[in-house]
Amino acid sequence: MKIVERTYSEADRRALLEAGVHPLLARIFAARRIASADELRYEAASLLHPNLLKNAEHAAQLLADAIARQKRLLIVADYDADGATACAVGMRALRRFGANVEYLVPDRFKLGYGLSPELVDIAAQSRPDVLITVDNGIASVEGVAHARRLGIATLITDHHLPGAELPDAACIVNPNQADCAFPSKALAGVGVMFYVMLALRAELRRRGALEEQPNLGSLTDLVALGTIADVVPLDANNRNLVAQGLKRLRAGYGKPGIVQLLRAAGRAPDEASSFDLGFVAGPRLNAAGRLADMSLGIECLVTDDEARAANCAQELDRLNRERRKIEAAMLEQALDEVKKLAEEDRSTFFVPGWHEGVVGILASRLKDRLHRPVVCFARSAAGGLLKGSGRSLPGLHLRDCLDLVAKRAPGLIQRFGGHAQAAGLTIAEADYERFCAVFERTLEQLLPAEARLHTVETDGALEAAHCTLEVARLIEAQIWGQGFPQPLFCDTFAVESQRVVGERHLKLQLIKDGRRFEAMRFGALDPVADRVRAAYRLSVNEFNGLKNVQLNVEHIE
């Protein structure tokens, strides 16, 4: 593992400095290709316009007609945080617009992902006129066809990459479909639904069908949570959406469910950060979809009853603790497997007892440990099948890799979908060894040599003058996430002392230029050398009501 420093344009750094950006942040932002302070001004008025999103206005007309005729709308949600927040945005906005709307979320263990014909049959029992998919549907060719046969129209809102054939839906809104000129291809599913609701408000206003003007800005905390939790790239528009949501949370206007999720984890909503959304609220919400039923998560986000929200959040917190326990046991098994197969350099893993709701997180952990793309499988509740979840490295588009496997071995993969960095698939258990062979061979051909090098990008050394509580808070207050990473610094330290705390972490006393620093190395017990070059984050540690600066060591060269 090699620690490297990000390069940046000195002209950009100077421009940011001259615009009044803090000296440290000017260097950090310049390294993230920010050339002007205007790109850091997050205002609602600067968001991309809904009419740029292909079919958003068409979707608005369909929904406005349905509301006028009091047709029955049914939102078909997905079982992750993006799907849950997208569903909550739809439920809250549509009810405010006077729609007759309910939601349905598939049981991932019985029905799997997306609008399948089986799910359409379940949906048909409530006699809907229109199905609205959120964070899914772009690959649901058969499900949409089945709905059409039953006389049910389908409106698809999704952000996943389209396949060769599009469903024959009444309307598809997806920034990644052909001919869509929307400048932000990185919108999460919740972002797509939010934009459709903005377009619907404009359409209802045009028709004179609104008695009052609903403030859809009140939904941005949900948009921020889904956007960060789904790990989509934080381009300028996504950063702006997240900034609007954090602003609401910090001002005390957050949805009861999000506020209670943060409180369940001991976090202060009025100091909410991107980290809180991605690593505190997001995993608790996802725990419902992984181990139980995402209806609990959606209920948490839709209710305005503080007590109900608190009860939901407590249950989600309990499920998340259970999820972590299962994940830790699976990770231990997988690492034992890795040791046994050390010579093989493999990327596919399957142990019969693994829980299918947690293989995605396991793949993510193994990808970080092994520094290679990883697919983990678990037995599906539908007998004879394996459900796989994969995570990739920059440089390898995982969905495209699976597409090539499917073309090379027709019928091997029963269904697949996803993004560049994360994808899911289903295969027959009897085909596992064959899949491993074809996948590993395809990976070997597609993975560029430079992607195999384990390098950690950092923002260079941190001056002692900037190692303060004020700067740590300033960093925490910014918008960080996928494609716009939180600052990671690197320095060489003398190690004065080290000891294990909480059975799983290493507490360090580090010295640089005669100054002592408190540091933590979470989830690592291996002793470190007397002198180390370390990559670390500047963080705020709170203990007994006192806050102080702490270095969180993430990598040691």
URCOR-V706088 format. One record per helix or strand of 2 or more residues. SS is the DSSP state (H for helix, E for strand). FROM is the first residue (numbers start at 1). LEN is the number of residues. Records with the same first field share a line. If there is no record, write none. Layout:
SS=FROM-LEN  FROM-LEN
This chain:
E=2-4  72-6  100-6  130-5  153-5  171-3  348-3  374-6  385-7  413-6  422-7  455-4  489-13  505-8  515-7  531-13  546-11
H=10-9  23-8  37-4  44-3  50-3  56-13  81-16  117-8  141-9  189-18  216-14  236-15  256-9  269-3  274-18  295-8  306-35  359-12  398-11  429-18  449-4  464-3  469-8
